Amino acid sequence: MAMLRAAVRAPARASLNMCRGQEIRSARVRRSCQVSRPLRGAEAPKGDGISHVIEYTGLWGAITTFPKRKPFATNVIIATVKTSIADFLVQSASGNNSFDTFDFKRNAVFTLFGFAYLGVAQWFIYVTVFTRLCPHAVRFSNLPMKDKLKDKLGQRDLVKQILLDNFVHYTFIYFPVFYTFKELVQGGGINKETVSSALSKYYNNFVMDNLAIWGLWIPCDVVIYAVPVWLRLPLNHAVSAAWTMILSWMRGSEK
């Protein structure tokens, strides 16, 4: 009788242990899912709305996911390095390719301008200001082409961004800041005379400078503001590298 009871209890214990094992495994699966699921709602980290929370392993994973995880830092690094290299290439093509003839102060103008303005300030303009003034821009840029052709609100914001970028940002912010940077690095102090001298030089070059930048950026902006958001930054920096070399050739050596 005792042996019969033990025989009956053994399968019951095995079944119970199996159920407990399944519960433990299920709990582990649930915990794993909870750890790996994307953050959303109130749990998502607050920020600029562009960076992504991406899991990665190892140094290579950290490097390859860095642009999506840290788009602001990526923008600053690319803008700084790109602007310095662009001026270096123009100076080298002009014959200033030795240590004695290379104009380090001129290169410092472009490097600092790339870091402070193209890297930091333009992030605020393009990400913070433009997305508020053009609320349909991001949604429009991520649509398929066939849907873009039907989206009137998105098309309107596309045109608005191009107009704001070229006829407000570049004309009244970008060039005055560039000329002021140039005056400061080339020996001017932080005073009214430096700013006045910078704006006077910009005034003399106003027509030529703006015609040059509009001629390059207006057609390029049509593409830059229409492509998906993830592609906008690389395209912008590619065109900006070309423009920086043009600007270095036009205004880099002027005293």
C-alpha positions in Angstrom: 0.0 0.0 0.0 2.8 2.4 0.9 4.6 1.5 -2.3 1.3 2.3 -4.2 1.0 5.6 -2.5 4.6 6.5 -3.3 4.1 5.5 -7.0 1.1 7.8 -7.1 2.9 10.7 -5.4 6.0 10.5 -7.6 4.3 11.5 -10.9 2.4 14.2 -9.0 5.6 15.6 -7.6 7.2 15.4 -11.0 4.3 17.2 -12.6 4.4 19.8 -9.8 8.1 20.3 -10.3 7.6 20.6 -14.0 5.0 23.2 -13.5 7.2 25.1 -11.1 10.1 24.9 -13.6 7.8 26.3 -16.4 6.7 29.1 -14.0 10.4 29.9 -13.2 11.3 29.9 -16.9 8.3 32.0 -17.8 9.2 34.5 -15.1 12.7 34.6 -16.5 11.4 35.2 -20.0 9.1 37.9 -18.6 12.0 39.6 -16.8 14.1 39.3 -20.0 11.3 40.9 -22.0 10.9 43.6 -19.5 14.6 44.4 -19.6 14.9 44.4 -23.4 11.6 46.1 -24.4 11.8 49.7 -25.7 11.1 52.5 -23.3 8.0 54.5 -24.0 5.7 57.0 -22.5 6.8 58.4 -19.1 9.6 55.8 -18.9 11.4 57.1 -22.0 14.3 59.5 -21.3 13.5 63.1 -22.0 15.7 64.8 -24.6 15.6 66.2 -28.1 13.3 63.5 -29.5 15.9 62.4 -32.0 18.3 60.2 -30.0 17.5 56.5 -29.6 17.9 54.0 -26.8 19.9 51.2 -28.4 21.3 48.1 -26.7 24.9 47.3 -27.8 27.8 45.1 -26.7 31.5 45.8 -26.9 33.5 48.7 -28.3 32.5 48.1 -31.9 28.8 48.1 -30.9 29.4 51.4 -29.0 31.0 53.0 -32.0 28.4 51.9 -34.6 25.5 52.9 -32.5 27.0 56.2 -31.3 25.4 58.4 -34.0 21.9 57.2 -33.2 22.5 57.2 -29.4 24.3 60.6 -29.3 23.3 62.6 -32.4 24.1 66.0 -30.8 27.7 64.9 -30.0 28.0 63.3 -33.4 26.9 66.6 -35.0 29.5 68.6 -33.0 32.4 66.3 -33.8 31.6 66.1 -37.5 31.1 69.8 -37.8 34.3 70.7 -36.0 36.6 68.2 -37.9 34.9 68.8 -41.2 35.3 72.6 -41.1 39.0 72.4 -40.1 39.8 69.8 -42.8 37.9 71.9 -45.4 40.1 75.0 -44.7 43.2 72.8 -44.6 42.5 71.4 -48.1 41.9 74.9 -49.5 45.1 76.2 -48.0 47.0 73.2 -49.3 45.6 73.8 -52.8 46.7 77.4 -52.6 50.3 76.5 -51.7 50.1 76.9 -47.9 51.0 73.2 -47.3 54.1 73.6 -45.2 54.5 74.4 -41.5 56.0 77.8 -42.3 53.4 78.9 -44.8 50.2 77.3 -43.3 47.9 80.0 -41.7 47.1 78.4 -38.3 45.1 81.4 -37.2 42.9 81.2 -40.3 42.3 77.5 -39.6 41.5 78.3 -36.0 38.7 80.6 -37.3 37.1 77.8 -39.2 37.6 75.2 -36.5 36.1 77.3 -33.7 33.3 78.4 -36.1 32.6 74.7 -36.9 32.4 73.7 -33.2 30.5 76.6 -31.8 28.2 77.6 -34.6 27.8 74.7 -37.1 28.0 72.1 -34.3 26.2 73.7 -31.3 24.2 76.7 -32.5 22.8 75.2 -35.7 21.6 72.1 -33.7 19.4 74.5 -31.7 18.2 76.3 -34.9 17.5 73.1 -37.0 16.2 70.8 -34.2 14.6 73.1 -31.7 13.4 76.1 -33.7 12.6 74.6 -37.1 10.6 71.7 -35.7 8.4 74.1 -33.8 7.9 76.5 -36.7 7.4 73.6 -39.1 5.5 71.0 -37.1 4.7 68.7 -40.1 8.4 68.6 -41.3 9.6 65.4 -39.6 6.4 63.5 -40.4 6.6 64.6 -44.1 10.3 63.7 -44.4 9.6 60.1 -43.3 6.8 59.5 -45.8 7.2 57.5 -49.0 7.5 59.7 -52.1 4.0 58.9 -53.4 2.6 60.1 -50.0 4.8 63.2 -50.1 3.2 64.3 -53.4 -0.2 64.3 -51.7 0.8 65.9 -48.4 0.1 69.6 -48.8 0.9 70.5 -45.2 4.2 68.8 -45.4 5.0 70.4 -48.7 4.2 73.8 -47.2 6.6 73.1 -44.3 9.3 72.0 -46.8 9.1 75.3 -48.6 9.0 77.2 -45.2 12.2 75.5 -44.1 14.0 76.3 -47.3 13.0 80.0 -47.0 13.8 80.3 -43.3 17.2 78.6 -43.8 18.4 80.7 -46.7 16.7 84.1 -46.4 16.6 84.4 -42.6 19.2 82.1 -41.0 22.1 82.4 -43.5 21.5 86.1 -44.3 20.9 87.5 -40.8 22.6 85.0 -38.5 25.1 82.8 -40.1 27.2 85.4 -42.0 27.2 88.0 -39.2 28.4 85.3 -36.7 31.1 84.1 -39.2 32.5 87.6 -39.8 32.5 88.3 -36.0 34.3 85.0 -35.3 36.9 86.0 -38.0 37.5 89.4 -36.4 37.9 87.9 -32.9 40.4 85.3 -33.9 42.4 87.6 -36.1 43.1 89.9 -33.1 40.0 91.9 -32.3 38.7 92.0 -28.7 35.2 91.4 -27.6 33.8 94.9 -28.0 31.6 97.0 -30.1 34.4 98.0 -32.5 35.0 94.3 -33.4 31.4 93.7 -34.1 31.0 96.9 -36.1 34.1 96.0 -38.2 32.8 92.5 -38.8 29.3 93.8 -39.9 30.9 96.4 -42.1 32.9 93.8 -43.9 29.8 91.7 -44.3 27.9 94.7 -45.6 30.5 95.2 -48.4 30.3 91.5 -49.3 26.6 91.1 -48.7 25.4 90.5 -52.3 28.2 88.2 -53.4 28.2 86.1 -50.2 24.4 85.6 -50.3 24.2 84.8 -54.0 27.0 82.2 -53.5 25.3 80.5 -50.5 21.8 80.6 -52.1 23.1 79.2 -55.3 24.4 76.1 -53.5 22.0 75.6 -50.7 18.5 76.3 -52.1 18.6 73.4 -54.6 20.3 71.2 -52.0 17.8 72.0 -49.3 15.0 70.7 -51.5 16.6 67.3 -51.2 17.9 67.6 -47.6 14.5 68.6 -46.1 12.7 65.9 -48.1 14.8 62.8 -47.3 14.1 60.7 -44.2 15.3 62.4 -41.0 18.1 59.9 -40.4 19.7 60.8 -43.8 19.3 64.6 -43.3 22.4 65.1 -41.1 24.9 63.2 -43.4 23.6 65.0 -46.5 23.8 68.4 -44.7 27.4 67.8 -43.7 28.3 66.7 -47.1 27.0 69.9 -48.7 28.4 71.9 -45.8 31.9 70.5 -46.5 31.7 71.8 -50.0 30.4 75.2 -48.9 33.1 75.5 -46.2 35.7 75.1 -48.9 34.0 77.8 -51.0 33.8 80.1 -48.0 37.5 79.5 -47.2 38.5 80.3 -50.8 36.3 83.4 -50.9 36.9 84.9 -47.4 39.5 82.8 -45.6 42.6 84.9 -46.5 40.9 88.3 -46.3 42.3 90.6 -43.5 
